[in-house]
Amino acid sequence: MTTIGENAVRQQAEEAPVLVRLPPHLVVLFPGAERLVAVPARSVAEMVDGLDALWPGMRERICDETPAIRRHINVFVDGRRARLSTPLAPGADVFVITAISGG
């Protein structure tokens, strides 16, 4: 049996934001977008949904139609490469990085 206090702590943990750092190449495409944004999310997929709610069209820039993270985009959670299914702990550091190619 859970108490009211335990439910409040659980709900607060579920709503705690993660810190997302976006690359400048992505931010310039969305007027008003910021390089550092706090988004409530429990997975990378929820984080992408949150970013898309703030700046419509961002999901299509980060994910392909399968859906998966695009090949030229890397997402790191607390220093580890992530997928859409990767869980996020409250307060996690998330970096969205665009790959650089060339010869």
N, C-alpha and C positions, 0 to 999 in steps of 0.2 A: 504494500500500500504506500503510495506516495503522498507527501504532504503538499499543502499549497505552496510553501516555500520552495520545495524541490521542483515543482512544476514551473514556478517563476524563473528559477535558475536555468532550467532546461530550455525554456522559451527564449530567455535572454541569450543563451549560448547559440541557439539556432539562428537568432537574428543578428548576432555580432558580425560586423563587416570584416572583409578581408581587404588588404591594401593592394591595389592593382597599379602597376607602373606600365604606362603605355608608351610605345616608341613615337618619336616626333613625326615620323613618316605617316603614321596612322592618325595622329591627333590633328594634323593640318587638314585632313579630309573632312573633319566634323567641327564646324564652327561652335565655339563654346566648350569643346572638349578640353579636358585637363590631362596633364601627364601623370598625375597621381590622383587616384580616386578611391574612395571607400565604397565597397559594394557588399551588401548582405548576400552571402551565398554559401551553400554547403558542398558544392562541387564546381568544377571548372565550367561545366555546362550551365549551371545556374548563374555563374559569374558572367558568362557571355550573354545570357539572357538579360541580366541586369545592365550590362553595358549597352545592349541594344535598346533597352527601355529608355535609357538616358539619351542615347544618340542613335536613332533609327538608321539601320544600314550597317552598323558596326559588325553584327553577326556575320553578314556576308563577306566582310573583309577578313574576319578571323577564321571562319569555318567554310568548308566546301559543302556540296549538296548531299554528301553521303550520310549523315554529317560527321565530319572529323575536322580537326585543326588543319588548316591549309599547309601544304608542304613547305611554303616559304615563310611560315610563321612558327615560332617556337614559344611554348608557354612553360615557365619554370615556377614551381611552387616550393618555397623554402629551399631553393638551390637544386631541385630535382626536376627533370623534364616531366611534363604532365600531359595527360590526355583529357578529353571531355569528361570521362568518368572518374577522374581523380578527385577524391574527397578533399575538402578544404576545412581546416580547423579555424575557429574564430581567431582573427588577427593574423592569419597567414600572409606572407609576402608573396605576391604573384607578379612575375615579370612577363610581359608580352613583348617578344623580340622579333623583329623582321630579319630574315636571313639575307646576307649580302652575297651576291654571286658575281662572277666576272672572271676575266682571264688575264 
